[in-house]
């Protein structure tokens, strides 16, 4: 509100009340976005607004994004201005910097559920555990960071050039992540990969 003069409101989300979402299927993002945007559309209509706007950009069209289907189904009330304008992430960052927005170089922050393999039940406790594990690594890296959930195992993904920094603080990181409830802590030598848990979907499709 202080920066751009827009009122900031919190809307209660109900996805954990939906058993289909909790089961964490490959179309989890569709289920979640349908729940959230249906709620936002109802709020907008109640307060006299014609549109709910989404922050998607054209880069989102090239990855596995089942949530986009939910927006298409609500297209009479939801619009994606940056996609309509043909803007990619790099364009948005450049324009944000030009207009002096503090978030122009902020790292992407995908939903915590994206750290959990499909088919593994989603719970608030597990997502909080992942959040705490990432907070333990964050002070030692500058770029993208993910801690992927594999039951007792936490798999850390950072950019390849940040791996030495993580190793330099190995003891502190391992101790802090184990304190969150993980038994084992691993570092992915392949480095950070956006949507790496989607690889199994692509593999399954190729087998079919």
Kinemage of the C-alpha trace (Angstrom):
@kinemage 1
@onewidth
@group {chain A} dominant
@subgroup {mainchain}
@vectorlist {calphas} color= white
{ca unk a 1} P 0.000 0.000 0.000
{ca unk a 2} L 2.800 2.418 0.895
{ca unk a 3} L 4.655 1.839 -2.383
{ca unk a 4} L 1.961 1.786 -5.073
{ca unk a 5} L -1.187 2.821 -3.196
{ca unk a 6} L -3.093 -0.439 -3.640
{ca unk a 7} L -5.028 -1.873 -0.711
{ca unk a 8} L -3.607 -5.229 0.420
{ca unk a 9} L -6.163 -7.741 1.658
{ca unk a 10} L -5.893 -11.349 2.789
{ca unk a 11} L -8.495 -13.864 1.615
{ca unk a 12} L -8.867 -17.174 3.444
{ca unk a 13} L -7.847 -20.090 1.241
{ca unk a 14} L -9.567 -23.475 1.450
{ca unk a 15} L -7.486 -25.835 -0.693
{ca unk a 16} L -6.565 -28.062 2.266
{ca unk a 17} L -10.265 -28.752 2.713
{ca unk a 18} L -10.337 -30.353 -0.750
{ca unk a 19} L -9.267 -34.045 -0.677
{ca unk a 20} L -8.301 -33.909 -4.359
{ca unk a 21} L -5.754 -31.175 -3.644
{ca unk a 22} L -4.392 -32.951 -0.567
{ca unk a 23} L -3.733 -36.093 -2.630
{ca unk a 24} L -1.302 -33.979 -4.706
{ca unk a 25} L -2.063 -35.223 -8.246
{ca unk a 26} L -0.190 -33.883 -11.295
{ca unk a 27} L -2.992 -31.348 -11.861
{ca unk a 28} L -2.681 -30.047 -8.293
{ca unk a 29} L -2.100 -26.498 -9.519
{ca unk a 30} L -5.336 -26.619 -11.514
{ca unk a 31} L -7.296 -27.656 -8.416
{ca unk a 32} L -5.654 -25.015 -6.257
{ca unk a 33} L -6.038 -22.160 -8.730
{ca unk a 34} L -9.643 -23.054 -9.436
{ca unk a 35} L -10.410 -22.876 -5.698
{ca unk a 36} L -8.524 -19.637 -5.134
{ca unk a 37} L -9.656 -17.756 -8.211
{ca unk a 38} L -13.285 -18.830 -7.814
{ca unk a 39} L -13.127 -17.258 -4.373
{ca unk a 40} L -11.492 -14.085 -5.722
{ca unk a 41} L -14.013 -13.789 -8.543
{ca unk a 42} L -16.873 -14.018 -6.028
{ca unk a 43} L -15.241 -11.301 -3.904
{ca unk a 44} L -14.672 -9.074 -6.933
{ca unk a 45} L -18.284 -9.392 -8.064
{ca unk a 46} L -19.561 -8.683 -4.558
{ca unk a 47} L -17.541 -5.454 -4.490
{ca unk a 48} L -18.374 -4.345 -8.011
{ca unk a 49} L -15.160 -5.171 -9.848
{ca unk a 50} L -15.368 -6.560 -13.374
{ca unk a 51} L -12.025 -8.344 -13.492
{ca unk a 52} L -9.596 -10.307 -11.360
{ca unk a 53} L -6.074 -10.041 -12.798
{ca unk a 54} L -3.447 -12.775 -12.776
{ca unk a 55} L 0.330 -12.253 -12.792
{ca unk a 56} L 1.186 -14.891 -15.394
{ca unk a 57} L 3.608 -14.091 -18.211
{ca unk a 58} L 4.397 -15.679 -21.564
{ca unk a 59} L 7.194 -17.810 -20.086
{ca unk a 60} L 4.498 -19.647 -18.126
{ca unk a 61} L 3.019 -20.897 -21.392
{ca unk a 62} L 6.046 -23.033 -22.195
{ca unk a 63} L 6.184 -25.177 -19.031
{ca unk a 64} L 3.793 -27.708 -17.514
{ca unk a 65} L 1.258 -25.309 -15.979
{ca unk a 66} L -2.080 -27.016 -15.288
{ca unk a 67} L -3.147 -23.937 -13.325
{ca unk a 68} L -3.500 -22.039 -16.592
{ca unk a 69} L -6.472 -24.250 -17.448
{ca unk a 70} L -8.329 -22.920 -14.405
{ca unk a 71} L -7.810 -19.354 -15.599
{ca unk a 72} L -9.068 -20.246 -19.058
{ca unk a 73} L -12.236 -21.697 -17.526
{ca unk a 74} L -12.752 -18.408 -15.650
{ca unk a 75} L -11.827 -16.203 -18.616
{ca unk a 76} L -15.090 -14.270 -18.381
{ca unk a 77} L -13.865 -12.856 -15.055
{ca unk a 78} L -10.074 -13.372 -14.975
{ca unk a 79} L -7.491 -11.797 -17.257
{ca unk a 80} L -3.688 -12.078 -17.513
{ca unk a 81} L -2.525 -8.619 -18.641
{ca unk a 82} L 1.144 -9.501 -19.008
{ca unk a 83} L 0.376 -12.493 -21.216
{ca unk a 84} L -1.992 -10.360 -23.287
{ca unk a 85} L 0.817 -7.800 -23.675
{ca unk a 86} L 3.305 -10.506 -24.678
{ca unk a 87} L 5.629 -9.840 -21.726
{ca unk a 88} L 8.165 -12.426 -20.553
{ca unk a 89} L 9.899 -12.456 -17.152
{ca unk a 90} L 12.897 -10.542 -18.498
{ca unk a 91} L 10.603 -7.840 -19.897
{ca unk a 92} L 8.767 -7.508 -16.595
{ca unk a 93} L 12.011 -7.196 -14.648
{ca unk a 94} L 13.300 -4.533 -17.051
{ca unk a 95} L 10.083 -2.514 -16.844
{ca unk a 96} L 9.928 -2.902 -13.063
{ca unk a 97} L 13.465 -1.553 -12.763
{ca unk a 98} L 12.629 1.342 -15.091
{ca unk a 99} L 9.644 2.300 -12.927
{ca unk a 100} L 11.659 1.995 -9.712
{ca unk a 101} L 9.872 -1.013 -8.213
{ca unk a 102} L 11.848 -2.621 -5.390
{ca unk a 103} L 10.901 -6.111 -6.574
{ca unk a 104} L 12.478 -5.833 -10.035
{ca unk a 105} L 15.234 -8.363 -9.195
{ca unk a 106} L 13.436 -10.405 -6.546
{ca unk a 107} L 14.012 -14.163 -6.863
{ca unk a 108} L 11.055 -16.251 -7.999
{ca unk a 109} L 9.187 -17.959 -5.167
{ca unk a 110} L 7.045 -20.852 -6.356
{ca unk a 111} L 4.405 -22.433 -4.135
{ca unk a 112} L 5.872 -24.674 -1.426
{ca unk a 113} L 3.702 -27.539 -2.695
{ca unk a 114} L 5.929 -27.620 -5.787
{ca unk a 115} L 8.683 -29.094 -3.593
{ca unk a 116} L 6.638 -32.244 -2.900
{ca unk a 117} L 6.574 -35.114 -5.460
{ca unk a 118} L 3.190 -35.787 -7.035
{ca unk a 119} L 1.225 -38.416 -5.153
{ca unk a 120} L 2.756 -37.563 -1.773
{ca unk a 121} L 0.055 -36.133 0.494
{ca unk a 122} L 0.186 -32.390 1.111
{ca unk a 123} L -0.173 -31.198 4.693
{ca unk a 124} L 0.381 -27.801 6.321
{ca unk a 125} L 3.025 -29.455 8.525
{ca unk a 126} L 5.049 -30.707 5.561
{ca unk a 127} L 4.942 -27.348 3.815
{ca unk a 128} L 6.010 -25.599 7.033
{ca unk a 129} L 8.885 -28.090 7.345
{ca unk a 130} L 10.050 -27.285 3.801
{ca unk a 131} L 9.739 -23.558 4.460
{ca unk a 132} L 11.888 -23.854 7.591
{ca unk a 133} L 14.478 -25.951 5.739
{ca unk a 134} L 14.775 -23.344 2.969
{ca unk a 135} L 15.113 -20.608 5.584
{ca unk a 136} L 18.090 -22.535 6.979
{ca unk a 137} L 19.890 -22.476 3.604
{ca unk a 138} L 18.836 -19.000 2.435
{ca unk a 139} L 21.491 -16.981 4.340
{ca unk a 140} L 24.236 -18.747 2.382
{ca unk a 141} L 22.964 -18.332 -1.185
{ca unk a 142} L 22.056 -15.362 -3.374
{ca unk a 143} L 20.110 -17.017 -6.185
{ca unk a 144} L 17.269 -19.488 -6.561
{ca unk a 145} L 16.835 -22.074 -3.823
{ca unk a 146} L 14.604 -25.092 -3.423
{ca unk a 147} L 14.491 -27.824 -0.789
{ca unk a 148} L 12.673 -30.775 -2.333
{ca unk a 149} L 10.770 -33.097 0.003
{ca unk a 150} L 11.473 -36.828 -0.255
{ca unk a 151} L 10.108 -38.206 3.000
{ca unk a 152} L 13.024 -38.364 5.449
{ca unk a 153} L 15.314 -36.804 2.828
{ca unk a 154} L 15.704 -33.088 2.095
{ca unk a 155} L 17.242 -32.456 -1.353
{ca unk a 156} L 18.782 -29.003 -1.696
{ca unk a 157} L 18.826 -27.354 -5.119
{ca unk a 158} L 20.866 -24.188 -5.685
{ca unk a 159} L 22.640 -22.756 -8.715
{ca unk a 160} L 25.805 -24.719 -9.550
{ca unk a 161} L 28.039 -21.727 -8.785
{ca unk a 162} L 26.480 -21.492 -5.304
{ca unk a 163} L 27.246 -25.105 -4.367
{ca unk a 164} L 30.672 -24.174 -2.867
{ca unk a 165} L 28.976 -21.721 -0.491
{ca unk a 166} L 26.532 -24.397 0.671
{ca unk a 167} L 29.389 -26.854 1.224
{ca unk a 168} L 31.350 -24.236 3.141
{ca unk a 169} L 28.464 -24.018 5.606
{ca unk a 170} L 27.609 -27.711 5.470
{ca unk a 171} L 27.569 -28.335 9.210
{ca unk a 172} L 25.281 -25.424 10.052
{ca unk a 173} L 22.900 -26.264 7.216
{ca unk a 174} L 22.694 -29.971 8.020
{ca unk a 175} L 22.098 -29.278 11.697
{ca unk a 176} L 19.387 -26.685 11.000
{ca unk a 177} L 17.565 -28.828 8.419
{ca unk a 178} L 17.632 -31.876 10.686
{ca unk a 179} L 16.087 -29.691 13.388
{ca unk a 180} L 13.090 -29.215 11.063
{ca unk a 181} L 12.424 -32.975 11.088
{ca unk a 182} L 14.389 -34.365 8.147
{ca unk a 183} L 16.669 -37.337 8.836
{ca unk a 184} L 18.961 -36.953 5.821
{ca unk a 185} L 20.184 -33.860 3.954
{ca unk a 186} L 21.431 -34.073 0.360
{ca unk a 187} L 22.750 -31.542 -2.151
{ca unk a 188} L 21.738 -31.985 -5.799
{ca unk a 189} L 24.938 -31.778 -7.870
{ca unk a 190} L 22.863 -31.021 -10.944
{ca unk a 191} L 22.020 -27.628 -9.472
{ca unk a 192} L 18.743 -25.744 -9.351
{ca unk a 193} L 16.215 -26.677 -12.012
{ca unk a 194} L 12.839 -24.937 -12.189
{ca unk a 195} L 10.027 -27.488 -11.939
{ca unk a 196} L 12.433 -30.420 -11.567
{ca unk a 197} L 9.692 -32.589 -10.046
{ca unk a 198} L 7.836 -32.302 -13.362
{ca unk a 199} L 10.533 -34.441 -14.997
{ca unk a 200} L 8.696 -37.606 -13.974
{ca unk a 201} L 5.601 -36.406 -15.862
{ca unk a 202} L 7.565 -35.834 -19.049
{ca unk a 203} L 9.214 -39.239 -18.657
{ca unk a 204} L 5.849 -40.973 -18.205
{ca unk a 205} L 4.490 -39.245 -21.297
{ca unk a 206} L 7.495 -40.359 -23.354
{ca unk a 207} L 7.041 -43.968 -22.195
{ca unk a 208} L 3.382 -43.893 -23.242
